[in-house]
Amino acid sequence: MSKAVEMKQQQADLITEQFKNSVSTIIVDYRGLTVAQVTELRKQLREAGIEFKVYKNTLVRRAAEAAGVEGIEEFLTGPNAIAFSNEEVVAPAKIIADFAKENEKLEIKAGIIEGKVTSVEEVKAIASLPSKEGLISMVLSVLQAPMRNFAYAVKAVGEQKETGTEAAAPAAEEAPATEETTEA
């Protein structure tokens, strides 16, 4: 009997470490999914570096208490699977939310984002955020825009000087002619 208790304690310690190291944890109810669907979800999560496991609720409760995570007890009823991500906050929420859209049987119960328990709505809101790489790309494009616009302006001025002022004069003469034809 002590061997079984010892194994359970080791597993609880492992779950505790996962809670402590995880920046994003999502709890789901997977009832009704086929083995093939669960395998596909596991594959998608594994490719993103996310661990997806099924644990006994009592072990998860003990581990959450030991890790200092409060408020998830109410979500630990029935069969649950837990996705742990140590690196990316958005990825598990995004993958699971997208999978849940295609497979209505998968139900998101709650999330733990950087140690704070979040509701289903908050998990779905996080899932709609761009990834870390997407955010970095957006920031870089915003930072590059002024320099790019300056470069286009310098190029336009350079091209205008190459063609000379003569090219600018005929363009000015054409404008009134267009106005006259529109008035008639």
N, CA and C of each residue as an Amber inpcrd file, in Angstrom:
protein
   552
   0.8220000  -1.1940000   0.0000000   0.0000000   0.0000000   0.0000000
   0.8630000   1.2540000   0.0000000   1.9790000   1.2300000   0.6840000
   2.8210000   2.4200000   0.7560000   3.4270000   2.7360000  -0.6110000
   3.6210000   1.7040000  -1.4450000   4.1640000   1.9330000  -2.7730000
   3.1730000   2.7390000  -3.6160000   1.8980000   2.4350000  -3.5150000
   0.8610000   3.1680000  -4.2480000   0.7790000   4.6180000  -3.7730000
   0.8600000   4.8080000  -2.4600000   0.8210000   6.1580000  -1.8980000
   2.0490000   6.9440000  -2.3520000   3.1790000   6.2730000  -2.3610000
   4.4150000   6.9160000  -2.7960000   4.3320000   7.3340000  -4.2670000
   3.7620000   6.4810000  -5.1060000   3.6060000   6.7990000  -6.5330000
   2.6620000   7.9830000  -6.7180000   1.5730000   8.0040000  -5.9550000
   0.6240000   9.1180000  -6.0400000   1.2830000  10.4190000  -5.6000000
   2.1030000  10.3480000  -4.5630000   2.7900000  11.5380000  -4.0840000
   3.7760000  12.0550000  -5.1370000   4.4690000  11.1470000  -5.8130000
   5.3890000  11.5390000  -6.8710000   4.6370000  12.2160000  -8.0160000
   3.4850000  11.6450000  -8.3600000   2.6850000  12.2320000  -9.4370000
   2.1510000  13.6050000  -9.0220000   1.7120000  13.7350000  -7.7700000
   1.2450000  15.0350000  -7.2730000   2.3830000  16.0560000  -7.2980000
   3.5890000  15.6390000  -6.9440000   4.7440000  16.5300000  -6.9900000
   5.0430000  16.9700000  -8.4260000   4.9150000  16.0380000  -9.3630000
   5.1230000  16.3520000 -10.7760000   4.1050000  17.3920000 -11.2490000
   2.8480000  17.2000000 -10.8950000   1.7940000  18.1500000 -11.2760000
   2.0470000  19.5100000 -10.6210000   2.4950000  19.4990000  -9.3710000
   2.8150000  20.7450000  -8.6690000   3.8810000  21.5110000  -9.4350000
   4.9300000  20.8300000  -9.8650000   5.9940000  21.4670000 -10.6390000
   5.4640000  22.0200000 -11.9580000   4.5570000  21.2670000 -12.5940000
   3.9810000  21.7450000 -13.8470000   3.1870000  23.0340000 -13.6150000
   2.4230000  23.0920000 -12.5290000   1.6840000  24.3120000 -12.1990000
   2.6430000  25.4730000 -11.9600000   3.7090000  25.2220000 -11.2380000
   4.6680000  26.2850000 -10.9090000   5.4070000  26.7880000 -12.1470000
   5.7500000  25.8950000 -13.0540000   6.5340000  26.2570000 -14.2380000
   5.6930000  26.7630000 -15.4000000   4.4060000  26.5120000 -15.3600000
   3.5250000  26.8410000 -16.4720000   3.1450000  28.3210000 -16.4780000
   3.2230000  28.9480000 -17.6550000   2.7390000  30.3210000 -17.7950000
   1.2850000  30.3340000 -18.2380000   0.8440000  29.2040000 -18.7940000
  -0.5330000  29.0880000 -19.2600000  -0.9950000  27.6450000 -19.0960000
  -2.1090000  27.4800000 -18.3860000  -2.6810000  26.1560000 -18.1570000
  -4.1610000  26.2180000 -18.5060000  -4.6270000  25.2650000 -19.3000000
  -6.0290000  25.2330000 -19.7030000  -6.6200000  23.8950000 -19.2720000
  -7.7820000  23.9450000 -18.5940000  -8.4880000  22.7400000 -18.1540000
  -9.6790000  22.5410000 -19.0770000  -9.7990000  21.3380000 -19.6360000
 -10.8920000  21.0460000 -20.5690000 -11.6120000  19.7620000 -20.1740000
 -12.8620000  19.6850000 -20.5980000 -13.6500000  18.4630000 -20.4760000
 -13.6630000  17.8350000 -21.8650000 -13.1370000  16.6460000 -21.9680000
 -12.9840000  16.0020000 -23.2720000 -14.0250000  14.9130000 -23.5290000
 -15.0510000  14.8100000 -22.6810000 -16.0790000  13.7780000 -22.8670000
 -16.7350000  13.9110000 -24.2350000 -16.9130000  12.7940000 -24.9000000
 -17.5720000  12.7860000 -26.1920000 -16.6280000  12.8290000 -27.3730000
 -15.3750000  13.1350000 -27.1420000 -14.4060000  13.1320000 -28.2330000
 -13.9790000  11.7000000 -28.5280000 -13.7370000  11.4180000 -29.7810000
 -13.2490000  10.1010000 -30.1530000 -11.7570000  10.0250000 -29.8550000
 -11.2270000   8.8310000 -29.8740000  -9.7950000   8.6380000 -29.6560000
  -9.0060000   9.3760000 -30.7370000  -9.5000000   9.3180000 -31.9620000
  -8.8090000  10.0060000 -33.0640000  -8.7870000  11.5180000 -32.8430000
  -9.8830000  12.0820000 -32.3450000  -9.9380000  13.5190000 -32.0900000
  -8.9770000  13.9170000 -30.9610000  -8.9560000  13.1380000 -29.8860000
  -8.0510000  13.4290000 -28.7740000  -6.6020000  13.3060000 -29.2480000
  -6.3240000  12.3080000 -30.0710000  -4.9740000  12.1220000 -30.6040000
  -4.5750000  13.3150000 -31.4610000  -5.4870000  13.8200000 -32.2790000
  -5.2040000  14.9840000 -33.1190000  -4.9470000  16.2220000 -32.2560000
  -5.7380000  16.4130000 -31.2050000  -5.5260000  17.5420000 -30.2980000
  -4.1720000  17.4350000 -29.6080000  -3.8380000  16.2490000 -29.1300000
  -2.5350000  16.0310000 -28.4880000  -1.3980000  16.3510000 -29.4510000
  -1.5500000  15.9360000 -30.6980000  -0.5270000  16.1640000 -31.7170000
  -0.3260000  17.6630000 -31.9400000  -1.4240000  18.4050000 -32.0900000
  -1.3270000  19.8470000 -32.3060000  -0.6520000  20.5380000 -31.1190000
  -1.0270000  20.1270000 -29.9130000  -0.4490000  20.7300000 -28.7120000
   1.0290000  20.3610000 -28.5710000   1.3640000  19.1110000 -28.8420000
   2.7540000  18.6560000 -28.7360000   3.6440000  19.4260000 -29.7030000
   3.1530000  19.6740000 -30.9300000   3.9290000  20.4140000 -31.9220000
   4.2210000  21.8330000 -31.4580000   3.3470000  22.3730000 -30.6030000
   3.5480000  23.7270000 -30.0680000   4.3210000  23.7090000 -28.7430000
   4.7660000  22.5320000 -28.3090000   5.5360000  22.4340000 -27.0700000
   4.6740000  22.4740000 -25.8200000   3.4320000  22.0300000 -25.9420000
   2.4840000  22.0630000 -24.8330000   2.1960000  20.6390000 -24.3870000
   2.2450000  20.4260000 -23.0730000   1.9820000  19.1070000 -22.5190000
   0.4950000  18.9870000 -22.2090000  -0.1220000  17.9010000 -22.6450000
  -1.5560000  17.6700000 -22.4760000  -1.7370000  16.3330000 -21.7760000
  -2.2460000  16.3620000 -20.5570000  -2.3500000  15.1450000 -19.7430000
  -3.7200000  15.0350000 -19.0870000  -4.0620000  13.8030000 -18.7480000
  -5.2530000  13.5100000 -17.9530000  -4.7620000  13.0180000 -16.5990000
  -5.2040000  13.6960000 -15.5450000  -4.8310000  13.3300000 -14.1800000
  -6.0930000  13.1480000 -13.3510000  -5.9650000  12.4140000 -12.2530000
  -7.0680000  12.2980000 -11.3040000  -7.2940000  13.6630000 -10.6550000
  -8.5470000  14.0060000 -10.4860000  -8.8930000  15.3160000  -9.9270000
  -8.3380000  15.5180000  -8.5220000  -8.3020000  14.4570000  -7.7240000
  -7.7850000  14.6020000  -6.3550000  -6.3000000  14.9550000  -6.3740000
  -5.5540000  14.3650000  -7.3000000  -4.1220000  14.6930000  -7.4170000
  -3.9340000  16.1370000  -7.8820000  -4.7860000  16.5730000  -8.8020000
  -4.6910000  17.9420000  -9.3060000  -5.0340000  18.9300000  -8.1910000
  -6.0320000  18.6110000  -7.3910000  -6.3880000  19.4850000  -6.2600000
  -5.2110000  19.6430000  -5.2990000  -4.5980000  18.5150000  -4.9350000
  -3.4450000  18.5570000  -4.0270000  -2.2950000  19.3520000  -4.6270000
  -2.0330000  19.1060000  -5.8920000  -0.9300000  19.7910000  -6.5690000
  -1.1960000  21.2900000  -6.6710000  -2.4290000  21.6620000  -6.9870000
  -2.7780000  23.0800000  -7.0930000  -2.6190000  23.7680000  -5.7430000
  -3.0400000  23.0920000  -4.6920000  -2.8940000  23.6420000  -3.3410000
  -1.4140000  23.8220000  -2.9950000  -0.6100000  22.8140000  -3.3250000
   0.8220000  22.8840000  -3.0380000   1.5130000  23.9700000  -3.8660000
   1.0010000  24.2200000  -5.0730000   1.5940000  25.2330000  -5.9490000
   1.0670000  26.6350000  -5.6430000   0.0710000  26.7190000  -4.7820000
  -0.4860000  28.0220000  -4.4300000  -1.5240000  28.5350000  -5.4050000
  -2.0820000  27.6430000  -6.2240000  -3.1240000  28.0210000  -7.1770000
  -4.4700000  27.8270000  -6.4950000  -5.1980000  28.9180000  -6.3430000
  -6.4850000  28.8450000  -5.6520000  -7.6220000  29.1320000  -6.6120000
  -8.7520000  28.4650000  -6.3970000  -9.9490000  28.7540000  -7.1690000
 -10.2380000  27.8140000  -8.3170000  -9.4700000  26.7300000  -8.4620000
  -9.7700000  25.8120000  -9.5670000 -10.5470000  24.5820000  -9.1100000
 -10.7510000  24.4430000  -7.7940000 -11.4220000  23.2570000  -7.2670000
 -12.7850000  23.0420000  -7.9130000 -13.5210000  24.1360000  -8.1560000
 -14.8670000  24.0270000  -8.7150000 -14.8590000  23.4630000 -10.1380000
 -13.7450000  23.5820000 -10.8490000 -13.6620000  23.1000000 -12.2310000
 -13.1790000  21.6510000 -12.3150000 -12.7660000  21.1010000 -11.1960000
 -12.2000000  19.7480000 -11.1920000 -13.2690000  18.7050000 -10.8640000
 -14.2610000  18.6220000 -11.7160000 -15.2950000  17.5990000 -11.6060000
 -15.4010000  16.9020000 -12.9510000 -15.6670000  15.6140000 -12.9060000
 -15.7640000  14.8510000 -14.1500000 -14.4060000  14.6420000 -14.7830000
 -14.3950000  14.0440000 -15.9640000 -13.1170000  13.8020000 -16.6380000
 -12.5290000  15.1010000 -17.1900000 -11.3040000  15.3710000 -16.8190000
 -10.6190000  16.5840000 -17.2510000  -9.2770000  16.2340000 -17.8780000
  -8.8670000  17.0930000 -18.7740000  -7.5100000  17.0410000 -19.3120000
  -6.9260000  18.4300000 -19.1170000  -5.6340000  18.4820000 -18.9130000
  -4.9840000  19.7540000 -18.6300000  -3.8370000  19.9680000 -19.6050000
  -3.8020000  21.1730000 -20.1820000  -2.7140000  21.5660000 -21.0860000
  -1.8070000  22.5320000 -20.3470000  -0.5280000  22.1990000 -20.2680000
   0.4760000  23.0320000 -19.5980000   1.4340000  23.5940000 -20.6410000
   1.6280000  24.9150000 -20.6240000   2.6070000  25.5470000 -21.5030000
   3.5950000  26.3330000 -20.6600000   4.8700000  26.0360000 -20.8140000
   5.9100000  26.7170000 -20.0400000   6.4570000  27.9540000 -20.7340000
   6.1600000  28.1260000 -22.0210000   6.7620000  29.2200000 -22.7770000
   5.7490000  30.2060000 -23.3360000   4.7210000  29.7270000 -23.9470000
   3.7830000  30.5700000 -24.6850000   2.4610000  30.6820000 -23.9350000
   2.0080000  31.9150000 -23.6990000   0.7520000  32.1360000 -22.9830000
  -0.4390000  31.9150000 -23.9050000  -0.3490000  32.3880000 -25.1280000
  -1.4880000  32.3810000 -26.0450000  -1.6920000  31.0300000 -26.7300000
  -0.6240000  30.3190000 -27.0300000  -0.6920000  29.1060000 -27.8590000
  -1.6830000  28.0550000 -27.3630000  -1.6560000  27.6340000 -26.0810000
  -2.6020000  26.5980000 -25.6800000  -4.0550000  27.0550000 -25.7980000
  -4.3200000  28.2970000 -25.4320000  -5.6910000  28.8130000 -25.5370000
  -6.1400000  28.8460000 -26.9940000  -5.2520000  29.2900000 -27.8730000
  -5.5900000  29.3860000 -29.2920000  -5.8360000  28.0060000 -29.9030000
  -4.9460000  27.0600000 -29.6360000  -5.0880000  25.7180000 -30.2160000
  -6.3550000  25.0470000 -29.7030000  -6.5780000  25.1230000 -28.3960000
  -7.7490000  24.4640000 -27.8190000  -9.0440000  25.1430000 -28.2620000
  -9.0660000  26.4760000 -28.3070000 -10.2710000  27.1910000 -28.7450000
 -10.5860000  26.8730000 -30.2070000  -9.5650000  26.8430000 -31.0610000
  -9.7830000  26.4950000 -32.4700000 -10.2830000  25.0620000 -32.6050000
  -9.7090000  24.1510000 -31.8220000 -10.1310000  22.7600000 -31.8620000
 -11.5700000  22.6260000 -31.3580000 -11.9300000  23.4030000 -30.3370000
 -13.2900000  23.3530000 -29.7780000 -14.3220000  23.8780000 -30.7730000
 -13.9210000  24.8100000 -31.6550000 -14.8440000  25.3030000 -32.6900000
 -15.2030000  24.1930000 -33.6620000 -14.2150000  23.3680000 -33.9860000
 -14.4310000  22.2690000 -34.9220000 -15.0710000  21.0590000 -34.2480000
 -14.8200000  20.8690000 -32.9660000 -15.3120000  19.7150000 -32.2100000
 -16.0740000  20.2260000 -30.9920000 -17.3830000  20.3410000 -31.1420000
 -18.2100000  20.9660000 -30.1080000 -18.2170000  20.1990000 -28.7880000
 -17.7960000  18.9570000 -28.8060000 -17.7820000  18.1510000 -27.5750000
 -16.6850000  18.6020000 -26.6040000 -15.6350000  19.2120000 -27.1180000
 -14.5520000  19.6980000 -26.2630000 -15.0260000  20.9780000 -25.5810000
 -14.9760000  20.9810000 -24.2520000 -15.4560000  22.1250000 -23.4840000
 -14.3120000  22.6970000 -22.6500000 -14.0410000  23.9760000 -22.8510000
 -13.0380000  24.6520000 -22.0220000 -13.6990000  24.9710000 -20.6920000
 -13.0720000  24.5580000 -19.6000000 -13.6360000  24.8060000 -18.2720000
 -13.0410000  26.0470000 -17.6290000 -11.7280000  26.1870000 -17.6860000
 -11.0470000  27.3230000 -17.0490000  -9.6050000  27.3520000 -17.5150000
  -8.9320000  28.3960000 -17.1160000  -7.5190000  28.5330000 -17.4130000
  -6.7930000  29.1250000 -16.2210000  -5.5000000  28.9380000 -16.2190000
  -4.6410000  29.5580000 -15.2070000  -3.5420000  30.2500000 -16.0000000
  -3.6350000  31.5760000 -16.0420000  -2.6770000  32.3580000 -16.8110000
  -1.7640000  33.0830000 -15.8350000  -0.4930000  32.7140000 -15.8760000
   0.5270000  33.2770000 -14.9960000   0.0840000  33.2780000 -13.5370000
  -0.4760000  32.1280000 -13.0940000  -0.8460000  31.9370000 -11.6940000
  -2.2330000  32.4190000 -11.3170000  -2.9580000  33.0570000 -12.2390000
  -4.2910000  33.5850000 -11.9430000  -5.3490000  32.7490000 -12.6660000
  -6.3540000  32.2900000 -11.9130000  -7.4350000  31.5040000 -12.5040000
  -8.2900000  32.4240000 -13.3640000  -8.5720000  31.9740000 -14.6000000
  -9.3650000  32.7660000 -15.5350000 -10.5950000  31.9850000 -15.9760000
 -11.6120000  32.7170000 -16.3810000 -12.8620000  32.1110000 -16.8270000
 -12.7440000  31.6600000 -18.2800000 -13.7720000  30.9760000 -18.7450000
 -13.8150000  30.5100000 -20.1310000 -13.7600000  31.7040000 -21.0850000
 -14.4900000  32.7690000 -20.7580000 -14.5110000  33.9530000 -21.6130000
 -13.1200000  34.5750000 -21.7250000 -12.4000000  34.6200000 -20.6200000
 -11.0490000  35.1770000 -20.6400000 -10.1040000  34.2930000 -21.4520000
 -10.2730000  32.9840000 -21.3480000  -9.4420000  32.0660000 -22.1440000
  -9.7130000  32.2870000 -23.6250000 -10.9840000  32.4410000 -23.9930000
 -11.3290000  32.6770000 -25.4030000 -10.8110000  34.0280000 -25.8750000
 -10.8290000  35.0320000 -25.0010000 -10.2810000  36.3450000 -25.3630000
  -8.7780000  36.2470000 -25.5940000  -8.0930000  35.4870000 -24.7550000
  -6.6520000  35.2930000 -24.9220000  -6.3740000  34.5430000 -26.2230000
  -7.2600000  33.6070000 -26.5530000  -7.0900000  32.8340000 -27.7870000
  -7.1930000  33.7170000 -29.0230000  -7.9210000  34.8180000 -28.9210000
  -8.0740000  35.6960000 -30.0810000  -6.8930000  36.6460000 -30.2620000
  -5.9930000  36.7030000 -29.2740000  -4.8060000  37.5540000 -29.3870000
  -3.8180000  36.9420000 -30.3720000  -3.0340000  37.7860000 -31.0280000
  -1.9810000  37.2300000 -31.8790000  -0.8770000  36.5970000 -31.0270000
  -0.1170000  35.7340000 -31.6390000   0.9820000  35.0800000 -30.9310000
   2.0750000  36.0920000 -30.6200000   3.0510000  35.6660000 -29.8400000
   4.1760000  36.5390000 -29.4780000   4.8920000  37.0180000 -30.7320000
   5.1130000  36.1240000 -31.6830000   5.7880000  36.4900000 -32.9240000
   4.9480000  37.4890000 -33.7150000   3.6170000  37.2950000 -33.7120000
   2.7250000  38.2160000 -34.4150000   2.7640000  39.6090000 -33.8070000
   2.7720000  39.6830000 -32.4730000   2.8480000  40.9760000 -31.7930000
   4.1740000  41.6810000 -32.0890000   5.2640000  40.9220000 -32.0640000
   6.5780000  41.5020000 -32.3690000   6.5880000  42.0340000 -33.8020000
   6.0050000  41.2840000 -34.7200000   5.9320000  41.7090000 -36.1150000
   5.1430000  43.0090000 -36.2500000   4.0280000  43.1080000 -35.5200000
   3.2190000  44.3310000 -35.5650000   4.0020000  45.5310000 -35.0400000
   4.6920000  45.3430000 -33.9320000   5.4750000  46.4400000 -33.3460000
   6.5760000  46.8650000 -34.3100000   7.2560000  45.9010000 -34.9050000
   8.3310000  46.2350000 -35.8370000   7.8110000  46.9780000 -37.0610000
   6.6570000  46.5880000 -37.5810000   6.1200000  47.2850000 -38.7500000
   5.7210000  48.7040000 -38.3950000   5.2110000  48.9180000 -37.1750000
   4.8790000  50.2800000 -36.7410000   6.1520000  51.1140000 -36.6020000
   7.2080000  50.5120000 -36.0820000   8.4690000  51.2390000 -35.9220000
   9.1350000  51.5290000 -37.2640000   8.9410000  50.6500000 -38.2410000
   9.5650000  50.8270000 -39.5440000   8.8280000  51.8210000 -40.4240000
   7.5490000  52.0290000 -40.1790000   6.7270000  52.8690000 -41.0530000
   7.2870000  54.2760000 -41.2440000   7.6770000  55.0010000 -40.1960000
   8.2130000  56.3530000 -40.4250000   9.4720000  56.3510000 -41.2970000
  10.3540000  55.4030000 -41.0650000  11.5820000  55.3320000 -41.8670000
  11.2530000  54.9850000 -43.3240000  10.3100000  54.0830000 -43.5230000
   9.9220000  53.6930000 -44.8740000   9.3060000  54.9020000 -45.6050000
   8.4370000  55.6290000 -44.9220000   7.8220000  56.8050000 -45.5340000
   8.8610000  57.8790000 -45.8570000   9.8230000  58.0630000 -44.9610000
  10.9020000  59.0180000 -45.2040000  11.7040000  58.5970000 -46.4320000
  11.9850000  57.3110000 -46.5350000  12.7490000  56.8080000 -47.6840000
  11.9790000  57.0380000 -48.9870000  10.6650000  56.8110000 -48.9800000
   9.8570000  57.0510000 -50.1830000   9.8700000  58.5430000 -50.5510000
   9.7980000  59.4060000 -49.5330000   9.8030000  60.8450000 -49.7980000
  11.1450000  61.2710000 -50.3880000  12.2480000  60.7870000 -49.8460000
  13.5720000  61.1100000 -50.3770000  13.7020000  60.5990000 -51.8010000
  13.2070000  59.4190000 -52.0620000  13.2750000  58.8390000 -53.4050000
  12.4630000  59.6880000 -54.3870000  11.2730000  60.1250000 -53.9750000
  10.4270000  60.9440000 -54.8380000  11.0900000  62.2810000 -55.1400000
  11.6940000  62.8970000 -54.1390000  12.3960000  64.1640000 -54.3480000
  13.5650000  63.9500000 -55.3000000  14.3010000  62.8580000 -55.1110000
  15.4370000  62.5500000 -55.9950000  14.9810000  62.3340000 -57.4220000
  13.9010000  61.6250000 -57.6220000  13.3810000  61.3840000 -58.9700000
  12.9070000  62.6840000 -59.6020000  12.2890000  63.5370000 -58.8100000
  11.8040000  64.8110000 -59.3200000  12.9790000  65.6830000 -59.7540000
  14.0550000  65.6890000 -58.9980000  15.2290000  66.4900000 -59.3570000
  15.9140000  65.9280000 -60.5930000  15.8860000  64.6000000 -60.7730000
  16.4920000  63.9840000 -61.9630000  15.7550000  64.3960000 -63.2160000
  14.4330000  64.4030000 -63.1470000  13.6410000  64.7540000 -64.3330000
  13.6390000  66.2570000 -64.5610000  13.9610000  67.0230000 -63.5670000
  14.0340000  68.4810000 -63.7050000  12.7010000  69.1300000 -63.4190000
  12.6980000  70.4390000 -63.4810000  11.4740000  71.1910000 -63.2000000
  10.5740000  71.2450000 -64.4140000  11.1020000  70.9080000 -65.5950000
  10.2940000  70.9460000 -66.8060000   9.1560000  69.9460000 -66.7430000
   9.4010000  68.8160000 -66.1420000   8.3550000  67.7980000 -66.0630000
   7.2420000  68.2500000 -65.1420000   7.5560000  69.0690000 -64.1550000
   6.5470000  69.5350000 -63.2170000   5.6410000  70.5720000 -63.8720000
   6.1570000  71.4090000 -64.7900000   5.3640000  72.4680000 -65.4190000
   4.2370000  71.9210000 -66.2820000   4.4630000  70.9370000 -67.1810000
   3.3550000  70.4310000 -67.9870000   2.2660000  69.8030000 -67.1140000
   2.6450000  69.1870000 -66.0200000   1.6430000  68.5810000 -65.1490000
   0.7530000  69.6670000 -64.5710000   1.3160000  70.8440000 -64.2760000
   0.5450000  71.9440000 -63.7270000  -0.3850000  72.5130000 -64.7920000
   0.0510000  72.5350000 -66.0430000  -0.7820000  73.0640000 -67.1160000
  -1.9560000  72.1480000 -67.4020000  -1.7930000  70.8780000 -67.2620000
  -2.8660000  69.9370000 -67.5560000  -3.9940000  70.0370000 -66.5610000
  -3.7070000  70.3670000 -65.3380000  -4.7110000  70.4040000 -64.2840000
  -5.8260000  71.3770000 -64.6000000  -5.5630000  72.6530000 -65.0400000
  -6.6630000  73.5490000 -65.3400000  -7.4800000  73.0670000 -66.5240000
  -6.8420000  72.4360000 -67.4790000  -7.5760000  71.9500000 -68.6350000
  -8.5920000  70.9020000 -68.2170000  -8.2540000  70.0910000 -67.2560000
  -9.1680000  69.0650000 -66.7760000 -10.3400000  69.7090000 -66.0670000
 -10.0680000  70.7970000 -65.3430000 -11.1230000  71.4900000 -64.6230000
 -12.1050000  72.1080000 -65.6080000 -11.6020000  72.6610000 -66.7170000
 -12.4560000  73.3010000 -67.7090000 -13.3680000  72.2680000 -68.3610000
 -12.8620000  71.0870000 -68.6380000 -13.6820000  70.0850000 -69.2750000
 -14.7420000  69.5560000 -68.3160000 -14.4730000  69.5950000 -67.0480000
 -15.4760000  69.1300000 -66.1110000 -16.5750000  70.1740000 -65.9290000
 -16.2220000  71.4740000 -66.1290000 -17.2430000  72.5050000 -65.9840000
 -18.1730000  72.5090000 -67.1610000 -17.7230000  72.1630000 -68.3150000
 -18.5410000  72.2380000 -69.5320000 -19.5230000  71.1550000 -69.6210000
